[in-house]
């Protein structure tokens, strides 16, 4: 019922509401007013009957007491004048009839009726049973009955009048309701018609006409204001739609919108261009038409799973897949999918990029990278071979030069000493150049391994200065370390060995390229972003701005090669690269005739507790124990190198040398003589040193003999590979006699001495 009422027009609702009042009044008039009238009429009749009966009972009481029956008859005659009287009876105390008026012959049960409450209605008559009492003594009973016909006729007339009045009220109420509903709902109906017109025509410039200042007028004002807002929003939406369409048409990426069943609802021109379709050709198709066959089923399964569980696995991900063009060709694309909900409907928006060019560039980049890696590998191989080929003759040059210099049996003459010194000087310079070229190659190829730690800057500078002091004394240069120590120690994060190499290069340069009796000062300060700056200042001739531009270029000595100062020209290049690998940097500040200042910057470190030993104490050389004898086997195919080691070991009478020019001969000698130590050349004909070493490690009688590789291959990768293959140590050529003795001594001390005859 309420739903039906809610569907009624407001005019009908108002009509019903206004009509309800007269309907209620008429209902009350027709239903309750006659009853009130009936009660009032009956009440008056009761009052009349009671008074009438009281008077007759009083008269009858006196008459009965005096036995005056004529008075009773007279009273009855008087009472019969009331036309409504339908029965009158006087009875003595025993209920015997004394006088009766009963024109209609009513049969009454007098004993029963005189005991009922008065008055009472029976058979459309009003009965009253009144006791006749004379001085509180009952003389009899008076029974009266009045007809109710006149009362009922009056009530009926009253009901008809009420009906006519009610119908008049209802009719008048209907007229008034119609009139008022028309008056009150006219602006609302006009407002409704305006709203329908706005809705049907989509014209938000239409306005409702205001004709009153009441609540309806206020409603019209609000409605018109709402239309103003809607019109403003509509204009904004139209502008946004135009803007969006312009964006959709101008965006380079493809945009595709599909529903949860995969049907394409919207595509931009870029999508049509990417996939080779005409405008409007894709709308309404399933998006699987843009996919190769092997992608379609997986896509359909994903949409089905989403419809069942609302779980989407690919949302928000950047995917690289393959697309299918209209001509059937496949191409790589990048796809990003997002979900949107419009009017409780789930849709998916895909952003598509044709990455064919990107993939082609990546392919070309990979090819370039592979070529670069091959070139780098070829360069490393070339450097390794060059190092080996250069170090092999350098081994003989420096080795025999050192023997000539240290020979006490046949010492050099005074004229020979400077010549041999020049030979050693030139050889060491060439060896330094080879080593630095290899260092630079390791840095550029990324093979440099760093061990970053907290380094005490003052202590490291002191160690470096200790190494440079002989050079400084030679040039008469004062070196001063102003870097704080003790409680104010400064720490940096760096590879200790590499940083020492950097400092050694910079300090030695500051000494070599200084003025006579000049000075070198080292200090430090805190820089930005938790950095420590180390300043190395000299009093040298300084550099021009043009020279400073080329200072870190490899092999550019800035005309220093025209002087007698030794150098390779790549020391500063290596220094710069080393600092960069340790997250540091280097800067030069210089003025001609005023000196130079190299500034290195490194990350600040944390303080560490010293172990109580300085580097000088740690670097004590091992002293040979001449009280024992050892056997050493050297397998080498180069006679000059073999001869060099033989002459080097002449100063060690406690070592007996066995030599072999071929790997197999070396294996046989090792098995038969069981030497304390084996020196093995790597590159040999027939069988290389690595194979020979592995064979010796496989024999029970030689597996425990330490084997040291001796090779001109000085690349870090060569050394690491040899140690990984099983060599116990590695000695590079040219030999440094002091380091050579240190390494063989370290392994000989672990062996029990063996006495054998010398075999060459």
Secondary structure by P-SEA (a helix, b strand, c coil): caaaaaaccaaaaaaaaaaaaaaaaaaaaaccaaaaaaaaaaaaaaaaaaaaaaaaaaaaaaaaaacaaaaaaaaaaaaaccccccbbbbbcccccccbbbbccccccaaaaaaacccccccccbbbbbbbbbccccccbbbbbbbbaaaaaaaaaaaaaaaaaaaaaaaaaaaaaaaaaaaaaaaaaaaaaaaaaaaaaaccccbbbbbccccaaaaaaaaaaaaaaaaaaaaaaaaaaaaaaaaaaacccbbbbbbccccccccccaaaaaaacccccccccccccccccccaaaaaaaaaaaaaaccccccccccccbbbbcccbbbbbbbbbbbbbbcccbbbbbbbbbbaaaaaaaaaaaaaaaaaaaaaaaaaaaaaaaaaaaaaaaaaaaaaaaaaaaacccccccccaaaaaaaaaaaaaaaaaaaaaaaaaaaaaaccccccccccaaaaaaaaaaaaaaaaaaaabbbbbbccccccbbbbbbccaaaaaaaaaaaaaaaaaacccccbbbbbbbbbccbbbbbbbccccccccaaaaaaccccccccccccccccccccaaaaaaaaaaaaccbbbbbbbccbbbbbbbbbcbbbbbbbcccccccccbbbbbcccbbbbbbbbcccaaaaaaaaaaacccccbbbbbbccaaaaaaaaaaccccbbbbbcccccccaaaaaaaaaaccccccbbbbbbcccccaaaaaaaaaaccccccccccaaaaaaaaaaaaaaaccbbbbcccc
